Amino acid sequence: MTGITRLISYSFVLLIALTFIGCQAQEKNATSTTSSSAAESSPKIVFVRLDSLQNGYTELATELERLQGNAQAADQNIQKQMAGLQSEMELIQNKIQRGEMTPKMIQNEQQRLGGKEQQIMQQRDIALASIQEDQMKLQQQFGERVKNILEEIQKEKGYDYILNEGGGGGVLVARDSYDITPEVLKRLNALEEGIAKDSIQ
């Protein structure tokens, strides 16, 4: 991978990990008359593996593959244009060495080639900005969907905390029985299937 292609990293999900770390349940009907048994009860804590969600979420994999393809195509296009420009420069250099060009002609060619190079760089910057924008939109969409699902599960199960395991998360070691990743992933892919069906109808 070179140039623009480096932007598309499958580890980008870690940038939004803080969105989910420490999802804490809202206190319900908290009063000064809270019973001693409730006060002494242990908090219900589970965790989710964001990297597994990233790898198992079909829509995300498809979109990341699309972005990767766009980045590679942009790289190839820029490299092709730069190779053509290099060939033109070598041709002009050979003519100069053979004394076939006047100073005025040389100046004109330098300006022309300089403008062409600038145009190629502008195209590269536009492609780069477009890919970055798509990546940010994908990141935001993934984050919102996962957060919504986590909040649903939190309300259903009464969890006090949902932590992130791995990638800088707060969980180092935990029992697999506290891992709710499969349930989150199931709902993520089911949500995407529902969206796809609605778009067909």
N, C-alpha and C positions, 0 to 999 in steps of 0.2 A: 504494500500500500504506500502510495506517495501523495503528497499535496493534499488536495481536497478530500481524498479518500480517508485520511487519518481522522477526519471529524466524526465519522460514523463509528462509534464504539459501543459494543454491547454492554459495557459497564456504565452507560450513562444513567441507568436507573438509580445508581447510588447517589446521584445528585439530588434526588427527590426523597431520599430515605427519611430525612427529617420530617417529612410530611406525615409519616406514619409512626415514627418512634414515640412511644409514650402516649398513645391514644388513651385518654383517661375517661372513664364513664362519668357523666354528669350526675351530681348528687340529686337524688329524688326524695322529695318531701323531707329534707333535712330539718330537724327541729331540735330544740334543747332537751326534748324528752326521749332522745334516742336510747334504745334499750342497751343494757350492758352486754347482752349476747351479741348484738350487731357490732358494738364497738370493739369487741374482742375477736370477731371473726377475721380470718385471714383473707387478704385481697385475692381475687381471682385473676391470675396472670397467665397469658398465653403468648405465643410468638408466631411470627410469619417470616418466611424466607423470601425476600424480595428477588434474589437472583433466580430462585426456582420459578417464581411467578413470571419473571421476564422470559425465561426459557420455555415455559409451558403455555404462555398466552399466545394463541395462534395469530391473532390480528397483529400483535406487536412484532412477532417474527416476520410476518409478511411485509409490514411497513418498513421495518429495519432493512430487509432485503431490498426493498424498492429504493430506499435512500442510498444503500450501498451501491446499487446499480447506477443511480444518478451520479454519485460521486465518481465512480470509475469512468463513466461516459464523459463527464466533464474533464477529468484528468487526461483522458486519451485525446480529447478534442484540443485542449490547450497544448499538449505535447506535440501533436501533429502540426499545429500552427507555428509553434516555436521552431520545430525542425525545418519547416518551409522557410521561415524567416532566416534561420541560420544558413540555409543553402543560398538564399539571395545575397546575404552578406559576404559569403565566400566568393560568389560570382563577381560581385562588385570589387572585392579585394584583388581578385586575379586581374581584372581589367585595369585597375589602378597600377598594379605592378608591371603590366605590359605597356603602360603609358597610353592607354586608349581613352582616358577620360580627362577632361579639363577640370581645373579647380572648381569652376561653377557647376559642372556636372556632378562632381563629387559631393559638393555641398547640398545639391538638390536631392541626391540619393540618400545622404545621411539624414536629411529631414524626413524624407519619405519613409525610410526604414524605422526611424525613431518614432514616427507617428503610428506606424503599423504595430510596433512593439507595445506602445502605450495602449492601443486598441485591444490587443490581446490580453494585456493585464487587466483592463477594465472588464472584459468578458469573464475573466477568471474571478474577479471580485464579485461580480453579479451572481455567478453560479455559486460561489461560496456563501454569499448572503442568503440565497434562496434555500440552500441545503440546511444552513443553520436555523433558518426560520421554520422549516418543516420539522427539524429535529426538536425544536423547542415546543412546537404545537403537539407533537407526538408525546413528548415527555409530560406536558401538562395534562393531556387527555388521559394518559395511563395513570398518572397520579390521582386525578379526580375520581376515576372509576374504582381504583383500588381503595381509596379512602372511603368512598360511599359504601362499598361492600364491607369494609372493616367496621364502619359505624352500624350497619345493619346487623352484622354478626354480634357486635358488642351489645346491642340492645336485646337481641334474641337470647343470648347466652348469659347476659349479666356480667360480662368481664369488666374488671376494673382497669386493666392495662393490656394493651396489645403491643408487644415489642418487636423490633426487627433483629433477626439473627443473621450475623455476617455482614460484611461490607461496612464496618465501622459501627454496627449496631451495639446495643447494650447487653446482648446475651452472649455469653461465652460458652456455657455448657447448660443443656437442658434436656429433659426427657422428651422423647418423640411424641408422647401422649399429649404434650402441651402445644404441639405444632399444628396450627390451623391452616397451613399453606394449601393442602389439598382441597379444603372446602372453599377457600378464597379463589383458587384457580378454577374450580368447577363453576363457580358463579360468574367469574370473568368470561369464560368461554361460552357459557349459557347466555350471558348478556349479549355477546357479539352475535350469536346465532339468532337471537330475537331481533336484533337490529337489522340483520341481513334479510330476515323474512319480511319485516315491515317494509323494507325498501323495494322488495320484489312485488309486493301487493299493490 
